[in-house]
Amino acid sequence: MSQESQRIVSYSKNKTWYNYNGLQHRIDGPAVEWNNGAKEWWFNGKYLGPNAFGFWALWERLTDEQRSDWKLLQHAPWVKS
């Protein structure tokens, strides 16, 4: 079973967040997206940081194959929303 199929996406009034095996986790984008545009990056339950800082912290943990995922790259700091 892939991570994509095991992922739980939750929504509230102020944010959207992603869990995998009960932990905040996402490798194709930020694990928490706030309605005000702020993003939090998490990997296996470990907080990596906000916005661009978190993106680069996650980038360092990924394989070359994971880094080439277009879903992740659309969240890169150099891409305008």
C-alpha positions in Angstrom: 0.0 0.0 0.0 1.5 3.4 -1.0 1.9 6.4 1.3 -0.6 8.2 -0.9 -3.3 5.6 -0.2 -2.6 5.5 3.6 -2.6 9.3 4.0 -5.3 11.0 6.0 -6.2 14.5 5.0 -8.0 16.6 7.7 -9.7 19.9 7.3 -10.7 22.6 9.8 -11.8 26.2 9.6 -8.2 27.5 9.6 -6.0 24.7 8.2 -5.6 21.5 6.2 -3.1 18.9 7.5 -1.8 15.5 6.5 -1.1 12.5 8.6 0.6 9.2 7.8 0.5 6.4 10.4 -0.8 8.9 13.0 2.1 11.3 12.4 2.2 14.7 10.7 3.9 13.7 7.5 4.0 14.6 3.8 6.7 14.3 1.1 4.9 16.0 -1.8 4.2 19.3 -0.1 3.7 20.9 3.3 2.0 18.8 6.0 0.0 21.7 7.3 -1.4 24.5 5.1 -3.0 27.4 7.0 -5.7 29.5 5.3 -3.5 32.6 5.6 -0.9 31.0 3.3 1.6 29.8 6.0 3.0 26.3 5.6 4.5 23.9 8.0 6.8 21.1 6.8 6.8 17.7 8.7 8.5 14.4 8.1 7.5 11.3 10.1 6.2 13.4 13.0 9.2 15.7 13.1 8.6 19.4 12.6 11.1 20.7 10.0 10.1 24.4 9.9 7.9 26.9 8.2 7.6 28.0 4.6 10.9 28.0 2.6 13.1 26.8 5.5 10.9 23.7 6.0 10.9 23.0 2.3 14.7 22.8 2.2 14.9 20.8 5.4 12.5 18.2 3.8 14.5 18.4 0.5 17.6 17.2 2.4 15.8 14.1 3.6 14.4 12.9 0.2 15.8 10.6 -2.5 16.5 11.9 -6.0 13.3 10.1 -7.1 11.2 11.8 -4.5 12.8 15.2 -5.3 11.6 14.9 -8.9 7.9 14.7 -7.9 6.0 17.5 -9.6 3.6 17.8 -6.6 6.5 18.6 -4.3 8.2 21.0 -6.8 5.0 23.1 -7.1 5.6 24.1 -3.4 9.2 25.1 -4.0 10.1 28.6 -2.7 10.9 29.8 -6.2 7.4 29.0 -7.5 4.9 31.8 -7.3 1.5 30.8 -5.9 
